[in-house]
Amino acid sequence: MDSSPTALFETYDEDLKQLFGSLKDKLDGEAKSLTGEQRKAALKRVSEEIDEAEEIVAQMEVELPSMPISIRQTYQGRLAASKQSLDKIKKTLKDLRLQSQRSDLLSGPGYPHGDDPYTDDPEPYSTRSRLLAGTQTLEDSTTRLDNAHRIALETEGVGSEILRNLRGQRDQLENTRDTATCPSGLFN
């Protein structure tokens, strides 16, 4: 086996191409066709293969500096193309995960049909129904907040009135004290 940097790079490149083929087949095939836990498991396997592809790309990067300068540019271009392919595969995986999460969210427990308009279920819990329920909850919360705000304003008014009364009583007490001290001073 030739252990020159170019030979190792070529070996890694071939391994990566095979891995990319496998990943694309899985992403276009079983990851899209499966649902639920099976889909999650398929996406997990794809994620593990992507990790393996990242390791191969890292090895290719390690071999690149030890190549002769005259051919390094060619191999850098191939490495960049491999990185782009890997990024596209990662994006596809991310999109499928988001789609899977959305699907899980919209077809949660008790709502097995999610947004399926063609279900035979007489009472599907559609997105519209959930939005209406959410709107009603928001309206109820707004009403409660308005009531709490009104009560706070009333309480503030009562507190202000009490402070005014206390200030008036203090003034009365001070006047009474002043009046009480004046006559005692006159008798001395």
FENGI-V797976 format. One record per residue. N is the residue number from 0. RES is the residue in one letter. OMEGA is omega as a letter, one per 30 degrees, with the letter a starting at -180 (* if undefined). BURIAL is I if it has 16 or more other ideal C-beta (glycine too) atoms within 10 Angstrom, else O. Layout:
n/res/omega/burial
N/RES/OMEGA/BURIAL
N/RES/OMEGA/BURIAL
This chain:
n/res/omega/burial
0/M/l/O
1/D/a/O
2/S/l/O
3/S/a/O
4/P/a/I
5/T/l/I
6/A/l/O
7/L/l/I
8/F/l/I
9/E/l/I
10/T/l/I
11/Y/a/I
12/D/l/I
13/E/l/O
14/D/a/O
15/L/l/I
16/K/l/O
17/Q/l/O
18/L/l/I
19/F/l/I
20/G/l/O
21/S/a/O
22/L/a/I
23/K/l/O
24/D/a/O
25/K/a/I
26/L/a/I
27/D/a/O
28/G/a/O
29/E/a/I
30/A/l/I
31/K/a/O
32/S/a/O
33/L/l/O
34/T/l/O
35/G/a/O
36/E/l/O
37/Q/l/O
38/R/l/I
39/K/l/I
40/A/l/O
41/A/l/I
42/L/l/I
43/K/l/O
44/R/l/O
45/V/l/I
46/S/l/O
47/E/l/O
48/E/l/I
49/I/l/I
50/D/l/O
51/E/l/O
52/A/l/I
53/E/l/O
54/E/l/O
55/I/l/I
56/V/l/I
57/A/l/O
58/Q/l/I
59/M/l/I
60/E/l/O
61/V/a/O
62/E/a/I
63/L/a/O
64/P/a/O
65/S/l/O
66/M/l/I
67/P/a/O
68/I/a/O
69/S/a/O
70/I/a/O
71/R/a/I
72/Q/l/O
73/T/a/O
74/Y/l/I
75/Q/l/O
76/G/l/O
77/R/l/O
78/L/l/I
79/A/l/O
80/A/l/O
81/S/l/I
82/K/l/O
83/Q/l/O
84/S/l/I
85/L/l/I
86/D/l/O
87/K/l/O
88/I/l/I
89/K/l/I
90/K/l/O
91/T/l/I
92/L/l/I
93/K/l/O
94/D/l/O
95/L/l/I
96/R/l/I
97/L/l/O
98/Q/l/O
99/S/l/I
100/Q/l/O
101/R/l/O
102/S/l/O
103/D/a/O
104/L/a/O
105/L/l/I
106/S/a/I
107/G/a/O
108/P/a/O
109/G/l/O
110/Y/a/I
111/P/a/O
112/H/l/I
113/G/a/I
114/D/a/I
115/D/a/O
116/P/a/O
117/Y/a/O
118/T/l/O
119/D/a/O
120/D/a/O
121/P/a/O
122/E/l/O
123/P/a/I
124/Y/a/I
125/S/l/I
126/T/a/O
127/R/l/O
128/S/l/O
129/R/l/O
130/L/l/O
131/L/l/O
132/A/l/O
133/G/l/O
134/T/l/O
135/Q/l/O
136/T/l/O
137/L/l/O
138/E/l/O
139/D/l/O
140/S/l/O
141/T/l/O
142/T/l/O
143/R/l/O
144/L/l/O
145/D/l/O
146/N/l/O
147/A/l/O
148/H/l/O
149/R/l/O
150/I/l/O
151/A/l/O
152/L/l/O
153/E/l/O
154/T/l/O
155/E/l/O
156/G/l/O
157/V/l/O
158/G/l/O
159/S/l/O
160/E/l/O
161/I/l/O
162/L/l/O
163/R/l/O
164/N/l/O
165/L/l/O
166/R/l/O
167/G/l/O
168/Q/l/O
169/R/l/O
170/D/l/O
171/Q/a/O
172/L/l/O
173/E/l/O
174/N/l/O
175/T/l/O
176/R/l/O
177/D/l/O
178/T/a/O
179/A/l/O
180/T/a/O
181/C/a/O
182/P/a/O
183/S/l/O
184/G/a/O
185/L/a/O
186/F/a/O
187/N/*/O
